[in-house]
Amino acid sequence: MAWPAVIRRMVNGAWIAAAACERKRFNRAVRKVEPTQRDYLLRLLRTNAATRFGRQYGFAGITSVAEYQKRVPVCAYESLRPYIDAIARGEPSVLTADPVRLFQPTSGTLTGTKFIPWTAALAREFRRGINPWIAALYQRNPALLRGTAYWSISPPATADWFWGSLRVGFDHDAEYLGVIGRKLFSLVNSVPSEVARSRDLAEFKTRTLLALLADENLSLISVWSPTFLTMLVEDFWARRDELVAKLGQGSGAATRRRAETLRALMREAPYPGIFERIWPKLAVISCWTHGASELYAQNLRRHFPTVEIQGKGLIATEAMVSFPLCEDVDPVLAVTAHFYEFQDPDTQAICLAHELESGREYLVIVTTGGGLYRYGLGDRVRVTGFLAGAPCLRFVGREGEGSDLFGEKLHGTFVADVIRRALADQAIQTRFFLLAPVVDAHLGTGYALFLEAQVIPNADRLRRCLETGLTENFHYAHCRKLGQLNRARLFHIQPAACSSEAVFLRAMHARGVKPGDVKMLSLDRCPGWEQRFVGQFIE
C-alpha cells in the first residue's frame, strides 16, 4: 500500500467522522432502551403496513409492543418461505415496502441454504450497529488512523448465481458499510476487492497473502472466524519461499524491497512469532471469540501473542445483535439497529431488552427492516451485565446445532460443556475438538471425540468422562440403553502438514460454506471425519 501516512490518516479520519454520528446516537439510546426499541418497532410497522404480510397481520392497527406480540407469532424460516418465494418471483411489497435488492444466503453449515432479503432499510440497520463499533475502535486505538486494514474478503463458494430475478449474496463484507464507508474504506484496504472474485480457493489464498505481505502498514485485521486467519498464516508459512519469491517479482521497487525484508525476517525470527514482525503496526484483530470459536481464538494467539484480539459480538446474516464497545466488557446489544425479544429456553417466556436479567441465558428473536418479523435466530446468549440500560451479551452457541440420528437429541452447547468438563478433568490442552458420529460395520454407530492434543494422560478416563457427561442427556442415555448407539469413542488426531482447523475448513467449504463464514462446531451430525483426519482411534 503506497499511501503516505498523512493520506491514510485523512481517509480514516473522514470514515470515522461519518461513523461518529451513529456512535452519539447509540450513546443516547442506551439510556432509554425501552422507548428506543418501542419507537423503532412502531415506525417499522407503519412503513410496512400495506405489504402483504402487514395486511395479513393488521400492522396498521398495532399501537403497542404487546399488541404486536399478540398478533404476530414467533416464526422460523420455513414459515416465511412462501413470502420469500414470492419475492424471488418478482412480486413487490411482500414483506417490506422497501424493494429487495438481493438475497443474502446463510452459511448452510448444518441446514439447507436460507435466503434472507436484503433491503436498503436492513443495510441502514446494520450500519447503526457497525458504525458505533468502528468509531469506538478507532478512537480507542488512534494508531489505527495511520494504518491500513484488511476487512474480511471471503471468496464465494460458488459462481455468481440468482434465485428468480435477484442475485444471491455480495462478494465483499465492506458492503455493510454503505456507499460512503465503502468508498473511503477502499482507499485504505490492504487487499483489493477483486480478490473476492477468485473462484479457486488456492488462487484466493495466494492473492490475499501477496497483498497482505506487501503491506507493511497493516494495523487492523477484521475477519469472522479466527480459523480463517489461522488458515492464511499457516498457508504462508508452508509456502513462504514460493510466496516471497512471487512478491519479489513485482514491478515496483518498494515491493521488491519488501520481499528482501521478509527474507531477512524469515532467517532471523522463529515461527510462529514471525507474524508480529511481518506486520509490526498490527494493533487489533477482530474475530469471533465466544462459543465454539473461543478455543480457536486462543489458537490464533500463538501467532499473534501481543496483538489485541477483540471479540466481534453476534452478527448474523439476518441481523446485527451485538458489538464490542468497551474493553473488558462483553458486546452490547445494538439497541438502535433492530427490535429484539428474548426467550427463556426453559420456560419459553418472552421478555424485552430492558427486562433482561444478568446471569440468565436467552434465545434471540429479531424484527428487522429486511422483513423478518419475530424471527427466531436460534442463537443463545448470556447476559453478563449492562452498559447504562443496554444488556451486554456473551454468545453461548447455536440452539439448532444438533445431531439426532436415533432420537438422542444432542445439542452443540450441551456437547461443548461435556467435552470441556472431560478435558478439564485431566487438564488436557487441546487445539481442536469435535464430536461426530462414526458408522462402523462391526461396532455399529456411535459418537467419537476427534481431539488434537499433545498429551492425553489417561485416554480411558477421558472416554469414560465423555460418556458419563453425554448420558446426562436422557435421550442419549435411552438410545444407549436400547443399543441404538455404541459407547463414545476417542480419535486422537496426530499433528500433520494440514492442521485440524484446515481440514475442518476444507470440509465445510466442500459443503458450500465460504471459508470466512465457517463457524467452528463442537458437534457435527455428519459421519466420515475419521477418513479426513490423520490419526487413530484409541480403544
Secondary structure, 3 states (H helix, E strand, C coil): CCCCHHHHHHHHHHHHHHHHHHHHHHHHHCCCHHHHHHHHHHHHHHHCCCCHHHHHCCHHHCCCHHHHHHHCCCECHHHHHHHHHHHHCCCCCCCCCCCEEEEEECCCCCCCCCEEEEEHHHHHHHHHHHHHHHHHHHHHCHHHHHCEEEECCCCCCCCCCEECCEEECCCCHHHHHHHHHHHHHHCCECCCHHHHHCCCHHHHHHHHHHHHHHCCCEEEEECCCHHHHHHHHHHHHHCHHHHHHHHHCCCCHHHHHHHHHHHHHHHHCCCCCCHHHHCCCCCEEEECCCHHHHHHHHHHHCCCCCCEEEECCCECCCCECEECCCCCCCCEECCCCCEEEEECCCCCCEEEHHHCCCCCEEEEEEECCCCCCCEEEEEEEEEEEEECCEEEEEEEEECCCEECCCCCCEEHHHHHHHHHHHHHCCCCCCCEEEEEEEEECCCEEEEEEEEECCCCCCHHHHHHHHHHHHCCCHHHHHHHHCCCCEEEEEEEECCCCCCHHHHHHHHHHHCCCCHHHCCCCCECCCCCHHHCCCEEECC
